[in-house]
Structures are given as C-alpha cells and as structure tokens.
Amino acid sequence: MLGLTCARPAAVLTAGAAVAATALLTAPSSVAASSATVPRPVIGGTPTTTDEYPFVMQLTDAFGRQFCGGTLVTSTKVVTAAHCVARAVPGGVRVVGGRTFLDGTDGTVSEVSRIWVDPGYLGATGGGDVAVLTLSTPMPYAVAKYVSPADTDVYTPGTTARVLGWGTTAVNGPSSNQLRTATVPITSDAECQNAYGSDFVASDMVCAGHPSGGVDTCQGDSGGPLLVGGVLAGITSWGIGCAEPGYPGVYTRMTAFSDRVTAQLDP
C-alpha cells in the first residue's frame, strides 16, 4: 500500500446515506498526483471492551453499519474526525455507545442533531481534521478528558499512546467485530515529516507508530481516540497504508483544536 494516502473511515456518508465503499478515490490538491485518497481495527492490537473504555463510540449510518469511531467528551458530545462526517447530514448518522461487538444489540443508540466540522478542515490529508457531534439522546457512560492547548508535553517522542477501534485488521481486510486496542509510541515531527513530506502539518498533526511498523490503526478506525495517560490527545486521521515500516499513523493534534472543541460543548 505504499504510495496510498489513507484517511481512515470504512465508508463515506453523503446526503444522509452511506456509500458502500471502503475507499474515497478523489485525491485532494494537497496530495501528490500519484497518491489516491482512501478512508483508515487496530492492527497488531488485542481485544478489549467498552466496559474498559466506556467513552469509545461507534459511528454508524442509519442502517447500523459502522464506518468510524469517536470519543464521548460529555453525555451529548462526541469528538471525531472531520473526514468522517464532513459530507454527512445529521439524520444519516447514529452514535452507538456501550457496545463492544459490532453485531451486538446492547448499549445505547442515539441520533445526531448537529454536526460541527472545524472551519479550517481542508479535506483528506489537510489540517483541521476534527468534528463534534451533538447527540439527541444522552449517553449514560463515563466521558474522556481531553488535552488543553498547554499540554504539548503529551507529544514528547517515545511517549506511549493508546489507540482503539473496530477497523480492519489488515489493509482492505475484514473489520474486527470486537473493539480492539494497541499501544504505539509518539514519533518526532522530524520523523513524520521525513515520511510524509509537506502533507504532514506539524501544527495540526502528530504521528505515532513503531519504526518497524506492525502496529497501527487502519480503515474503519478513523475518528477514534489516541490516548496519552488516558486523556484524548489525538484523533485517528490518515497515513500511508496501515502498519507499514517507516509510515506511522497520523493523528489530529488535539492541543491545536481543544479550545474550538470546548466552544462546541454548550447545548
């Protein structure tokens, strides 16, 4: 999958309906012409539960098909990636909490009443890949804290971060029915710049992954959390392939957007 620039949802919503696709094949102007833009379970991870991580949400279409993840930050607000919902309408999105298995029927399902997408979102590998969903039904689960603009030390290279999701276990492979998790180290901005060139915007993005690859988020994990010390520090965004050596996953740098997220938390 080298040379394939990946944003990481499993499907793209438009006009309130899910397009049955795992790839969005329109390359943004910020990506080299040889790259194709596609959407990104946690490769190399282990099964876990929503009892362990109650703030991890599924994003589904109106028919219950999961396409992205999200993080509950208040009982009615979910932080996710802009590329998951930028072309969606609220009536076409559902948020599912407290459901470890994709084929489960437990938990709480809420419709979405409002979608806020960061106004600086540029599409695909552009900056501003953050969105906030307002839920019609409050979620009865513990919420996650998220970083403040001053918490830049969470991105110190080598810091252990945790990722979670229901995405594919290999590039273009099957989704994981059960929530999975893995740990990856934060990489330096220089390493990320070396991997992705000008597509990596250090002010808006942070990378995490092992130099040898093998552990990563993948398609369907988009919008899910990158946790440092149990606090939301990033949002699964994009990368080249999944778990490729030399190509760490790219995450939205939450410190750059936490004030804007906080501004969306009023009812």
Backbone torsions as a table, in degrees:
resi	resn	phi	psi	omega
1	MET	NA	10.3	178.3
2	LEU	-61.3	139.8	-177.8
3	GLY	88.4	0.2	179.6
4	LEU	-106.9	113.2	-178.3
5	THR	-85.8	120.4	-168.9
6	CYS	-112.9	120.3	157.3
7	ALA	-89.4	157.0	-160.0
8	ARG	-121.0	41.4	167.0
9	PRO	-90.6	164.0	177.9
10	ALA	-91.9	-13.8	177.9
11	ALA	-157.8	159.8	179.3
12	VAL	-115.1	132.5	-179.1
13	LEU	-96.9	135.9	174.6
14	THR	-144.5	140.2	-179.0
15	ALA	52.7	32.2	175.0
16	GLY	80.5	4.7	179.2
17	ALA	-125.7	151.2	178.7
18	ALA	-83.7	132.7	171.2
19	VAL	-85.2	126.1	-175.6
20	ALA	-75.5	84.8	-177.9
21	ALA	-152.2	146.8	172.3
22	THR	-105.1	3.6	-179.7
23	ALA	-141.3	139.5	172.9
24	LEU	-109.2	111.8	-164.8
25	LEU	-96.3	15.4	178.0
26	THR	-97.5	116.7	-178.0
27	ALA	-79.5	134.7	176.8
28	PRO	-74.8	160.5	-178.0
29	SER	-65.6	-22.0	-178.7
30	SER	-79.3	-5.7	-178.3
31	VAL	-107.9	144.3	179.0
32	ALA	-56.5	148.6	-175.1
33	ALA	-60.4	-24.5	-179.2
34	SER	-78.4	-9.1	-179.3
35	SER	-93.2	148.8	172.3
36	ALA	-117.0	142.4	-178.6
37	THR	-93.6	122.1	173.9
38	VAL	-126.5	162.8	176.9
39	PRO	-59.5	-157.4	157.8
40	ARG	-132.5	NA	NA
41	PRO	NA	-174.6	-176.5
42	VAL	-75.3	110.4	-177.3
43	ILE	-75.4	135.0	179.4
44	GLY	77.2	11.8	-177.9
45	GLY	-96.3	-169.1	-179.6
46	THR	-131.1	153.8	178.2
47	PRO	-64.6	145.9	174.4
48	THR	-145.3	-171.4	-175.7
49	THR	-134.9	161.9	174.6
50	THR	-76.5	-12.2	169.4
51	ASP	-66.6	-37.7	179.2
52	GLU	-74.9	-36.1	-178.9
53	TYR	-129.8	75.2	-171.6
54	PRO	-68.5	-16.2	-178.3
55	PHE	-87.5	-3.9	179.9
56	VAL	-83.8	123.3	-174.4
57	MET	-111.6	150.1	167.1
58	GLN	-92.2	138.7	166.6
59	LEU	-103.6	127.5	179.9
60	THR	-128.7	165.4	170.3
61	ASP	-81.3	-177.1	-177.1
62	ALA	-66.4	-14.1	179.4
63	PHE	-98.6	5.1	176.4
64	GLY	87.8	12.6	-179.9
65	ARG	-88.9	118.3	-178.0
66	GLN	-70.5	136.2	178.7
67	PHE	-132.5	-18.6	180.0
68	CYS	-153.8	175.7	174.6
69	GLY	-116.5	176.1	177.5
70	GLY	-162.7	172.4	-177.7
71	THR	-127.6	124.5	178.4
72	LEU	-75.4	120.4	-179.3
73	VAL	-113.7	-19.2	163.2
74	THR	-140.5	176.1	-176.3
75	SER	-64.1	-20.0	-178.3
76	THR	-125.0	13.0	-178.2
77	LYS	-129.4	131.9	-179.9
78	VAL	-125.4	128.7	175.7
79	VAL	-92.3	132.3	179.1
80	THR	-145.8	-173.7	178.5
81	ALA	-86.9	141.8	178.3
82	ALA	-60.1	-38.0	-175.5
83	HIS	-67.6	-15.0	176.3
84	CYS	-73.4	-32.5	-168.4
85	VAL	-131.4	4.6	-174.6
86	ALA	-60.9	-28.4	-179.3
87	ARG	-109.5	16.8	-179.2
88	ALA	-96.3	160.7	167.6
89	VAL	-112.2	150.2	-175.0
90	PRO	-53.4	-38.7	-177.6
91	GLY	-66.5	-13.7	-179.4
92	GLY	-96.5	2.4	-175.3
93	VAL	-121.0	139.9	171.5
94	ARG	-124.4	151.1	173.8
95	VAL	-118.8	130.7	-177.4
96	VAL	-117.4	123.6	177.0
97	GLY	-115.4	155.2	174.7
98	GLY	69.8	24.8	-178.4
99	ARG	-125.2	104.7	-177.3
100	THR	-69.7	-36.2	-174.8
101	PHE	-108.3	136.8	-179.8
102	LEU	-60.0	-33.4	-178.6
103	ASP	-91.5	12.7	179.2
104	GLY	-78.5	169.7	177.0
105	THR	-124.8	4.3	-179.0
106	ASP	-84.2	-175.9	176.2
107	GLY	84.6	-164.0	-176.8
108	THR	-125.0	131.1	178.1
109	VAL	-111.7	128.9	178.9
110	SER	-125.5	141.7	168.1
111	GLU	-74.6	165.3	-179.9
112	VAL	-109.5	128.3	-178.4
113	SER	-96.4	-22.1	-179.2
114	ARG	-154.1	143.3	175.0
115	ILE	-121.7	120.4	172.5
116	TRP	-106.4	126.2	175.7
117	VAL	-114.3	133.2	-179.6
118	ASP	-51.7	128.6	-176.7
119	PRO	-64.0	-16.6	177.7
120	GLY	-89.1	2.7	-179.1
121	TYR	-62.1	127.7	-175.3
122	LEU	-105.1	-4.6	-179.0
123	GLY	93.8	142.2	176.4
124	ALA	48.8	-115.4	-175.4
125	THR	-87.1	10.7	176.6
126	GLY	-73.2	172.4	-179.4
127	GLY	-75.1	178.3	176.7
128	GLY	70.3	31.2	-176.0
129	ASP	-83.1	68.5	-179.7
130	VAL	-145.6	141.4	178.1
131	ALA	-144.0	157.5	176.9
132	VAL	-127.6	127.6	177.7
133	LEU	-101.8	135.3	173.4
134	THR	-100.3	126.5	-174.5
135	LEU	-92.8	144.2	175.7
136	SER	-76.6	-30.7	-178.8
137	THR	-117.0	123.0	178.9
138	PRO	-61.9	144.4	177.0
139	MET	-91.7	131.1	-177.6
140	PRO	-89.9	45.1	-174.9
141	TYR	-127.1	158.2	176.5
142	ALA	-62.0	143.4	-178.5
143	VAL	-101.0	164.3	177.4
144	ALA	-99.0	143.1	168.2
145	LYS	-79.0	155.7	174.6
146	TYR	-131.2	160.6	-173.1
147	VAL	-66.5	155.3	171.0
148	SER	-96.5	167.0	179.2
149	PRO	-57.6	-24.4	-177.0
150	ALA	-83.9	-7.9	-172.7
151	ASP	-86.5	43.5	-174.7
152	THR	-68.9	-17.5	-179.3
153	ASP	-68.6	-13.5	178.3
154	VAL	-65.3	-17.5	-177.8
155	TYR	-98.9	16.8	176.6
156	THR	-60.1	126.5	-178.6
157	PRO	-53.3	136.6	-178.5
158	GLY	94.8	-14.8	177.3
159	THR	-61.9	135.5	-179.5
160	THR	-78.9	128.0	177.3
161	ALA	-120.1	155.5	179.3
162	ARG	-116.8	136.3	176.2
163	VAL	-119.6	153.8	-178.2
164	LEU	-144.0	150.7	175.0
165	GLY	170.7	174.4	179.4
166	TRP	-111.3	17.8	-172.6
167	GLY	-72.4	-171.2	-175.7
168	THR	-70.4	149.9	-179.7
169	THR	-90.2	-0.4	174.2
170	ALA	-160.0	159.0	178.7
171	VAL	-56.0	124.9	-179.1
172	ASN	61.4	18.0	179.0
173	GLY	-91.2	-170.8	-179.0
174	PRO	-76.1	150.6	174.4
175	SER	-70.6	155.5	173.8
176	SER	-82.1	128.4	177.7
177	ASN	-69.4	-28.7	-178.8
178	GLN	-106.8	143.7	173.8
179	LEU	-54.1	135.3	179.6
180	ARG	-125.2	159.6	179.6
181	THR	-142.9	157.5	177.3
182	ALA	-156.3	162.8	173.7
183	THR	-112.9	142.8	179.1
184	VAL	-140.0	148.2	177.5
185	PRO	-84.4	143.8	170.8
186	ILE	-65.0	135.0	177.4
187	THR	-102.1	162.0	179.6
188	SER	-72.2	156.2	176.2
189	ASP	-61.9	-34.4	179.9
190	ALA	-64.1	-42.3	177.4
191	GLU	-62.7	-41.2	-179.3
192	CYS	-68.5	-40.2	177.0
193	GLN	-62.3	-39.0	178.7
194	ASN	-63.7	-35.3	-179.2
195	ALA	-76.3	-41.3	-168.1
196	TYR	-116.2	-4.2	177.6
197	GLY	61.6	-140.5	-175.1
198	SER	-70.8	-12.2	176.5
199	ASP	-69.3	-21.9	177.1
200	PHE	-87.7	120.4	179.7
201	VAL	-110.9	102.3	-170.6
202	ALA	-60.6	-30.2	-179.4
203	SER	-68.3	-25.8	-174.7
204	ASP	-112.7	-13.3	-169.6
205	MET	-132.3	156.6	172.9
206	VAL	-141.9	147.9	-179.8
207	CYS	-109.7	153.1	176.3
208	ALA	-149.7	135.7	179.4
209	GLY	160.9	163.0	177.3
210	HIS	-85.0	141.7	178.6
211	PRO	-54.9	-33.4	-179.1
212	SER	-84.9	-1.0	-178.3
213	GLY	74.6	-154.6	175.2
214	GLY	90.6	-23.0	178.7
215	VAL	-134.5	127.2	-174.3
216	ASP	-171.4	164.8	163.7
217	THR	-80.4	164.7	-178.7
218	CYS	-150.4	-166.1	-176.1
219	GLN	-58.4	130.1	-177.3
220	GLY	98.5	-14.0	178.5
221	ASP	-88.9	-11.5	-178.4
222	SER	-48.9	142.5	177.8
223	GLY	85.6	-15.4	179.4
224	GLY	-74.6	172.8	-172.1
225	PRO	-86.0	147.7	160.9
226	LEU	-109.6	112.2	-174.5
227	LEU	-104.7	136.3	171.4
228	VAL	-124.4	117.7	-175.8
229	GLY	61.5	30.2	179.7
230	GLY	79.2	3.5	-178.0
231	VAL	-108.4	140.6	-179.9
232	LEU	-68.6	112.1	-178.7
233	ALA	-113.8	-15.0	-179.0
234	GLY	-158.4	167.6	180.0
235	ILE	-126.2	128.9	179.8
236	THR	-57.6	125.5	-170.0
237	SER	-125.2	-67.9	-175.3
238	TRP	-160.8	-178.8	177.5
239	GLY	170.4	177.2	174.9
240	ILE	-98.3	118.1	-175.5
241	GLY	61.2	-156.2	175.2
242	CYS	-141.3	126.4	177.5
243	ALA	63.6	25.8	177.6
244	GLU	-76.7	136.9	174.8
245	PRO	-57.2	134.8	177.2
246	GLY	82.5	-2.5	-179.1
247	TYR	-128.9	84.4	-179.8
248	PRO	-67.9	161.3	174.4
249	GLY	-69.0	148.0	179.5
250	VAL	-108.7	133.3	-175.3
251	TYR	-127.7	147.9	173.5
252	THR	-64.4	131.1	-179.1
253	ARG	-81.6	101.1	-170.6
254	MET	-63.4	-28.9	179.7
255	THR	-60.0	-28.7	-178.8
256	ALA	-75.7	-17.3	-172.8
257	PHE	-126.1	-0.2	-173.0
258	SER	-63.8	-35.1	177.6
259	ASP	-64.4	-39.7	179.5
260	ARG	-68.6	-36.6	175.9
261	VAL	-63.9	-46.3	180.0
262	THR	-57.7	-36.4	179.5
263	ALA	-64.9	-18.2	-179.3
264	GLN	-94.4	1.4	-172.2
265	LEU	-85.5	-12.2	174.1
266	ASP	-68.3	148.0	-179.1
267	PRO	-57.3	NA	NA
